[in-house]
Amino acid sequence: MARETFQVSDELAHELASRSDELLGALGTQLGIRVFLRGDELILDGDSAPLERAREVVDELEELVGQGLAIAAQTVEAVTGVLAENGRAVDVLHDVVWRHRGKKIAPKTINQKRYCDAIRSSTITFGIGPAGTGKTYLAMALAVAALIDREVSRIILTRPAVEAGERLGFLPGDLMAKVDPYLRPLFDALLDMLDSDRVQQYLERGIVEVAPLAYMRGRTLNDSFIILDEAQNTTPEQMQMFLTRLGFGSRMVVTGDVTQTDLPRGQGSGLIEVRDVLLDVPDITFIAFDRHDVVRHKLVQRIVEAYRVDHERRGGPR
């Protein structure tokens, strides 16, 4: 057991002291050490290797605080993860995608940063990975940013309505009421990024359009930011139909988790097939997320990993 003591900036000391030891506990948990704060002195107890990593994490936190970023327990986790992949936390966490009422949306892992960069630079981007990795949320934030910056004139959100077999006529209400249960996660993300009045205005004017995938057939979507969510529930034919809707001045983002397919048994997933078909096509980028990119509750990471192990034991995803 070794001990290292060093001074930190007044700004970082204030951040560490203002959270009732939450940040100190997060730092200790992430690195397997004990952490104490005495004034502007940080005291670290542990083995030499974790202490060395801890000093790197603290240096990154100090730079982030110096640039005006408020830190939380999730920030400590994000910084640790980024450094583990030989990245710089300041490069990742300061790539603010969208701001709304003081809330900043930014990538929290190296893969999320790559995903954001891919969406900005590629015409079609696929984000494939488990729940909680920010695939849909970051895509929505980038779509809103592109709309406000007038890079596109509308946002189109779509999902396959698998549970209703794409036959929505049996549900009560107009089209919006029928598709609401299937597109609610997209609405929730949108309402996180824009005031509800503005969202309603955009919906009424067709600037934001939400529709089940079945309603995309026969259209050409120009000057649009198009997001296809839950794409693991598309058939290969639906995936081809969707991708060929791309028009001039548009961008597409396709998200999904190939381990959570709700298609009938024996029906192939368009998201699984498309990786083999389009992997080498220029201007199309595939970003693969894993459990390390999960930014929800820590237990979600463990759930994702448990299911991954179970799928491998059973011979692959269902």
Residue pairs with C-beta under 8 A, 6 or more apart in sequence:
1 45
1 46
1 47
2 45
2 46
2 47
2 48
2 51
3 43
3 44
3 45
4 43
4 44
4 51
4 54
4 55
5 41
5 42
5 43
5 44
6 41
6 42
6 55
6 58
7 40
7 41
7 42
8 16
8 40
8 41
8 42
8 58
8 62
9 40
9 62
9 65
9 66
10 40
11 62
11 65
11 66
12 58
12 61
12 62
12 65
13 37
13 39
13 40
13 42
15 23
15 61
15 65
15 70
15 71
16 23
16 24
16 37
16 42
17 37
19 72
19 73
22 72
22 73
23 71
23 72
23 73
23 76
24 35
24 36
24 37
25 35
25 73
26 73
26 76
26 77
27 33
27 35
27 54
27 57
27 58
27 76
28 34
28 35
30 57
30 76
30 77
30 80
31 46
31 50
31 53
31 54
31 57
31 80
32 46
32 47
32 50
33 44
33 45
33 46
33 47
33 50
33 51
33 54
34 44
34 45
34 46
35 42
35 43
35 44
35 45
35 54
36 42
36 43
36 44
36 45
37 43
42 58
44 51
44 54
44 55
46 54
53 80
53 83
56 83
57 76
57 79
57 80
57 83
60 79
60 82
60 83
60 88
60 89
60 90
61 71
61 75
61 76
61 79
61 89
63 89
63 90
64 71
64 75
64 79
64 89
64 90
64 93
64 94
65 71
67 90
67 94
69 75
69 93
69 94
74 108
74 295
75 93
78 89
78 92
78 93
78 108
78 109
78 295
79 89
79 93
81 108
81 109
81 110
81 292
82 88
82 89
82 92
82 93
82 109
82 110
83 89
85 110
87 110
87 113
91 113
92 106
92 107
92 108
92 109
92 110
92 112
92 113
93 106
93 107
93 108
94 106
95 106
95 107
95 113
95 116
96 104
96 105
96 106
97 105
97 106
97 107
97 116
97 138
97 141
97 142
97 145
98 104
98 105
98 141
98 142
98 144
98 145
98 193
99 105
100 192
100 193
100 194
103 192
105 137
105 138
105 141
105 193
107 113
107 115
107 116
107 134
107 138
108 134
108 295
109 292
109 293
109 295
111 129
111 133
111 287
111 288
111 289
111 290
111 292
111 293
112 133
112 134
112 138
112 289
112 293
112 295
114 287
115 125
115 127
115 134
115 135
115 138
115 287
115 289
116 138
116 142
118 125
118 285
118 287
119 125
119 138
119 139
119 142
119 251
119 253
120 142
121 285
122 251
122 283
122 284
122 285
123 246
123 250
123 251
123 252
123 283
123 284
124 243
124 246
124 251
124 252
124 253
124 254
124 283
124 284
124 285
125 139
125 251
125 252
125 253
125 254
125 284
125 285
125 286
125 287
126 231
126 253
126 254
126 255
126 271
126 274
126 275
126 284
126 285
126 286
126 287
127 133
127 135
127 138
127 139
127 253
127 254
127 255
127 256
127 287
127 289
128 135
128 255
128 256
128 257
128 258
128 271
128 275
128 286
128 287
128 288
128 289
129 135
129 257
129 287
129 288
129 289
129 290
129 293
130 257
130 259
130 289
130 290
130 291
130 294
130 304
130 308
131 257
131 260
131 294
131 296
131 300
131 304
132 294
132 295
132 296
132 300
132 301
132 304
133 289
133 290
133 293
133 294
133 295
134 293
134 295
135 255
135 256
135 289
136 185
136 186
136 189
136 227
136 229
136 255
137 189
137 192
139 227
139 253
139 255
140 186
140 189
140 190
140 193
140 227
141 189
141 193
142 225
142 253
143 152
143 155
143 225
143 227
143 253
144 155
144 190
144 193
144 194
146 152
146 225
146 251
147 153
147 154
147 155
147 207
147 225
151 225
152 223
152 224
152 225
152 249
152 250
152 251
153 207
153 223
153 224
154 206
154 207
154 208
154 209
154 223
154 224
154 225
155 202
155 207
155 208
155 209
155 224
155 225
155 226
155 227
156 208
156 209
156 210
156 211
156 221
156 224
156 225
156 226
156 227
157 183
157 186
157 190
157 208
157 209
157 210
157 211
157 226
157 227
157 229
158 183
158 210
158 211
158 212
158 213
158 215
158 216
158 226
158 227
158 228
158 229
158 242
159 182
159 183
159 186
159 212
159 213
159 228
159 229
159 230
159 233
160 166
160 212
160 213
160 214
160 230
160 231
160 233
160 234
160 238
161 168
161 179
161 182
161 212
161 213
161 214
162 230
162 233
162 262
162 263
163 182
163 262
164 170
164 171
164 182
166 212
166 213
166 214
168 175
168 178
168 179
168 212
168 214
169 178
171 177
171 178
171 181
172 178
175 211
176 203
176 210
179 210
179 211
179 212
180 187
182 212
183 210
183 212
185 229
186 210
186 227
186 229
187 199
187 210
190 199
190 208
191 199
194 202
199 208
201 207
202 208
203 209
203 210
213 228
213 234
213 238
213 242
216 241
216 242
216 245
217 241
219 245
220 245
220 247
221 245
221 246
221 247
221 250
222 247
222 248
222 249
222 250
223 247
223 248
223 249
223 250
224 247
224 249
224 250
224 251
225 250
225 251
225 253
226 245
226 246
226 250
226 251
226 252
226 253
227 252
227 253
227 254
227 255
228 234
228 242
228 252
228 253
228 254
228 255
229 255
229 256
230 255
230 256
231 239
231 254
231 255
231 256
231 270
231 271
232 256
232 257
232 258
232 260
232 261
232 262
232 263
232 269
232 271
232 272
233 256
233 261
233 262
233 263
233 269
234 242
234 269
234 270
234 271
235 263
235 267
235 268
235 269
235 270
236 268
236 269
236 270
236 273
236 274
237 270
238 270
239 270
239 271
239 273
239 274
240 270
242 254
243 252
243 254
243 274
246 252
254 271
254 274
256 271
258 269
258 271
258 272
258 317
259 307
259 308
259 311
259 317
259 318
261 269
261 317
261 318
263 269
275 286
278 284
279 286
291 301
291 304
291 305
291 308
292 301
294 300
294 301
294 304
311 317
311 318
